[in-house]
Amino acid sequence: MLRGQIRISNFILMWVFILVALIPGRVYAETEQLKPVINFNTDLYYNGMAQNLASISGQPDETELDPEKMTITYQGRRLDGVIYKETDEAPTNAGKYNVTVSYAGDDIYESVTETKRIDLNPMPLSYNGFKTEETIKKIYDGSSSQEQEEIPALKHEMVLPEDEDQVTFEFDSTRFYNKNVVSDNFLILTGMKISGDQGYNYTISTISDEDLKALNENLSDDEKIKNTDCLIAAEITKRPVGIYLTGSDKSYDGTSDLLSYGFSLETEDLVMGEEIAITTDAGFAPWYGEEGAKIKDVGEYRIFAQGGYTIEGLGETLGSNYCASREVICSHIMYEITPVEIVVEPTYRYKYQGDDDPLLTYSIWRVTTRDSLIDGLFGDDELYGSLVREKGELPGKYDIYQGDLNNGNYIIYFQNGADKFEILEGQEVVETIDGNDYYSGSGGEVGDWTEEITPTEAFSGFLLLLIVVVAGIFFIRNRINNFE
């Protein structure tokens, strides 16, 4: 009996083992839990905001994780040496952090904990992004050197606005890339360091090999830029030099133009050992007068010029490194415009006794430097005032005088005024006056002037003609009566 029961028990156990052996995969598949997905973020850089260095999530197309069972903690040291105590707040500042990601587990996902060291890197600043409130400038001095004390506080265009007052840039030395006056010049800053409360959150990028090759192409070995150097835009300005005009006196010619000129230089303004010269072009037009006014009239003036000239370098000197110390250059001394000589000769004028005087006219000749004569005055010039004649109203000839005829730009030589005015008695035939004459008192040229008959002269002629006609009629009638 007992032996039979043992056999039955063994039989049952055998079938249990058989069933377990046949379906183990099915049993374990239904009871296995999923593993949460953990990602650690790398290549992170300071940006002024808190940054999650890791994340945890469920498997794709599966149930999401329970947020209450997820934890991410951070612990480490900032790059300024400050300990970052364990916390679930994501770090903001550059540093090295141990990041621990955990999930407590549930019916679907297993519990898991992973820890990894993550670097939050400082922000890389470009090597040529430096700036100052005003462009750094120096006057050309023949060298590329630049005093550090003359460079204002440096800023960088990539530094966050909220950090600007807490980031300081310092450097060991500086020099200009090109010692001459050129466009796109810059300063080379060596040994750049970053300090300040937020300085550790930034670093400076090195110059790429490609950029370094281009920058050093025209530099000698002792001038070559290193890949750790930094650059900032700067300018060398032209060196002012005193440039002065030399001129001469001239006789009045109706213009303010200076015809004969030269230049003098303040040589002490030049860099030692350098020389320059001045050349002019068609636009160079110096004048007598004042800086803002050209004056043509007789007097003493300085001479001025603006533009129309070029500074040329002599030898190895570059003229482009220099400029005039004044936009309008001038002379040290005064020069004189002197009056020009003219000859004034009255033309013959007449009237009948009792009539008003006609306008007194004259001819003008200008005396040249060769003692020859040229008709007329310069340009639109005219003489002021009028000629006068000798007093008298009886028939006869009278002299004409200069009177108050004048112009300050001319010295008048008055000639041949004797017997140039005549008072006629009765009807006398007078030759027509031809010539290039000027009205006395008007200053206007009349040219080919012809005497006109006045109303008094016309009436006198008519009365004389009437007397002749009446006498003729009387004479004819008397002859007829005598004949009868």
Secondary structure by P-SEA (a helix, b strand, c coil): caaaaaaaaaaaaaaaaaaaaacaaaaaaacbbbbbbbbbbccccccccccccccccccccccccccccbbbbbbbbccccccccccccccccccccbbbbbbccccccccbbbbbbbbbccbbbbccccccccccccccccccccccccccbbbbccccccccccbbbbbccccccccccccbbbbbbccccccccccccbbbbcccaaaaaaaaccccccccccccbbbbbbbbcbbbbbbbbbbbbbcccccccccccccccccccccccccbbbbbcccccccccccccccccbbbbbbbccccbbbbbccccccccccccccbbbbcccccbbbbbbbbbbcccccccccccccccbbbbbbcccccccccccccccccccccccccccbbbbbbccccccccccccccccccccbbbbccbbbbcccccccccccccccccbbbbbbcaaaaaaaaaaaaaaaaaaaaaaaaaaaaac
